[in-house]
Amino acid sequence: MTNPMPLWGFVAIGLAVLYFFVWPKQKPDDPIPRSARRQFILRWFHSLVWVCLAVAFFMWAGWLPGSEIAGGVALVALGLYLTFLGTFLRDRKH
């Protein structure tokens, strides 16, 4: 059986590109502008999650050096996602 990690890496790259173009924009009727921090997180973190996962998959596949730290890179992706998700939910709440 072939190693599926490169395939998952390319899927993750595709999702990173998708979320580069599709991201939660501020509601037009929202009277309070987003802070620069919130805007940055909502604009970039979801795409960065998928970039980190792609890097981890390619490390696990042996296509990039550092297979011993690939799990750490995946944990960074988890942290980015949890930050994005919490910010997104708070943004939609108000």
C-alpha angles and dihedrals in degrees: 000000000000124000109267094198096092090051091052088048091056091046088052091050089051091052091047089055091047093052090046086069101029115058136140109276123198116270109258092228094050106119095197114072118224119257116249089248093053092045091051093049094047093044101047115013099076091053091045090054090062093044090054091048091049090052091049092049092049090048091051089049091053093242091117126036119251106061088157091064098041090100089055091051089051089051090053087054089052091051091049091049094049090049091049093047095048091048092047093051092047090048093053093045097065 
